[in-house]
Amino acid sequence: MPSAEFDTYFDQRATRFAAFYGSERVARLLGRGPLFDRLRGAIDIAVSCGAQRVLDVGCGSGPLLGPLAAKGIAVVGIDPAPAMVSMARREAERFPGLLSVEQRSWEEIGETDAYDLAVALGVFDYVDEPLELLRRMGGAAPRVVGSFPAPGLRLRLRQVRYGARGVHVHAYDAARITSLASAAALRVEELKPLGRAGFLAHLARSAS
Ligand SMILES: C[S@@+](CC[C@H](N)C(=O)[O-])C[C@H]1O[C@@H](n2cnc3c(N)ncnc32)[C@H](O)[C@@H]1O
């Protein structure tokens, strides 16, 4: 994913990305309903697997932080973009002691079993080394949740739009997600379709 422009892409657009969550009704009218579906899906998985500690990789402005904290779940959000981190920290202030936000990238995840669940929503889209990200998430937590965009016209348009700014956008079908998971020693618990937008994958460490 990295290019000089990629490094600043999300930082410069943090307010715009955060605004997607301003109104679910408007988001659905604009075809961005899957943003809310994947958030709810990740929250449901965290609750159903009894997670107490969650790592939110590429937490952005922090849309996942408050909903998890409201359920008593502690979350560490990480993101390299300073503007995203500032917004996520404001969200974290609402739940002192439960939420924290660190400015770092997924390449710096070195923790082992520090969390019950590692989540990455809207991140695999931009990752050139998805297997490495999955391995790091699967090392940090025994369960992993990630959203993966599907191939199609919408994805193609994003590739053109983002590509003009030096940002690669990647597509994944179910077979590729399954094979990446297996290479990262994870098994697929569920691949939840997000309409035509892609999948929310719930993965768990394979028994060794
Ligand atoms: C589309 S946003 C998604 C944010 C949030 N997870 C959400 O669901 O709204 C992608 C996020 O990935 C972050 N990101 C980019 N490169 C990253 C990296 N190397 N490690 C972790 N996060 C990264 C961006 O800064 C941005 O906040």
The ligand as an SDF file (V2000), in Angstrom:
LIG
                    3D

 27 29  0  0  0  0  0  0  0  0999 V2000
  -11.3680    3.5050    5.2850 C   0  0  0  0  0  0  0  0  0  0  0  0
  -10.5910    3.9120    6.8070 S   0  0  0  0  0  0  0  0  0  0  0  0
  -11.4690    2.8410    7.9180 C   0  0  0  0  0  0  0  0  0  0  0  0
  -11.4890    3.3840    9.3180 C   0  0  0  0  0  0  0  0  0  0  0  0
  -12.3430    2.6170   10.3110 C   0  0  0  0  0  0  0  0  0  0  0  0
  -11.8130    1.2940   10.5750 N   0  0  0  0  0  0  0  0  0  0  0  0
  -13.7660    2.5310    9.8600 C   0  0  0  0  0  0  0  0  0  0  0  0
  -14.2970    1.4080    9.7610 O   0  0  0  0  0  0  0  0  0  0  0  0
  -14.3720    3.5760    9.5990 O   0  0  0  0  0  0  0  0  0  0  0  0
   -9.0120    3.1100    6.6570 C   0  0  0  0  0  0  0  0  0  0  0  0
   -8.1100    3.4240    7.8400 C   0  0  0  0  0  0  0  0  0  0  0  0
   -6.9120    2.6410    7.7310 O   0  0  0  0  0  0  0  0  0  0  0  0
   -5.8660    3.4350    8.2110 C   0  0  0  0  0  0  0  0  0  0  0  0
   -4.5730    2.9190    7.7670 N   0  0  0  0  0  0  0  0  0  0  0  0
   -3.8900    3.2140    6.6430 C   0  0  0  0  0  0  0  0  0  0  0  0
   -2.7080    2.5790    6.6420 N   0  0  0  0  0  0  0  0  0  0  0  0
   -2.6470    1.8660    7.7690 C   0  0  0  0  0  0  0  0  0  0  0  0
   -1.6600    1.0240    8.3540 C   0  0  0  0  0  0  0  0  0  0  0  0
   -0.4990    0.7730    7.7390 N   0  0  0  0  0  0  0  0  0  0  0  0
   -1.9270    0.4670    9.5610 N   0  0  0  0  0  0  0  0  0  0  0  0
   -3.1060    0.7040   10.1830 C   0  0  0  0  0  0  0  0  0  0  0  0
   -4.0730    1.5010    9.6870 N   0  0  0  0  0  0  0  0  0  0  0  0
   -3.8460    2.0850    8.4800 C   0  0  0  0  0  0  0  0  0  0  0  0
   -6.1680    4.8150    7.6580 C   0  0  0  0  0  0  0  0  0  0  0  0
   -5.4420    5.8470    8.3000 O   0  0  0  0  0  0  0  0  0  0  0  0
   -7.6590    4.8890    7.8920 C   0  0  0  0  0  0  0  0  0  0  0  0
   -7.9880    5.4570    9.1300 O   0  0  0  0  0  0  0  0  0  0  0  0
  1  2  1  0
  2  3  1  0
  2 10  1  0
  3  4  1  0
  4  5  1  0
  5  6  1  0
  5  7  1  0
  7  8  2  0
  7  9  1  0
 10 11  1  0
 11 12  1  0
 11 26  1  0
 12 13  1  0
 13 14  1  0
 13 24  1  0
 14 15  1  0
 14 23  1  0
 15 16  2  0
 16 17  1  0
 17 18  1  0
 17 23  2  0
 18 19  1  0
 18 20  2  0
 20 21  1  0
 21 22  2  0
 22 23  1  0
 24 25  1  0
 24 26  1  0
 26 27  1  0
M  CHG  2   2   1   9  -1
M  END
$$$$
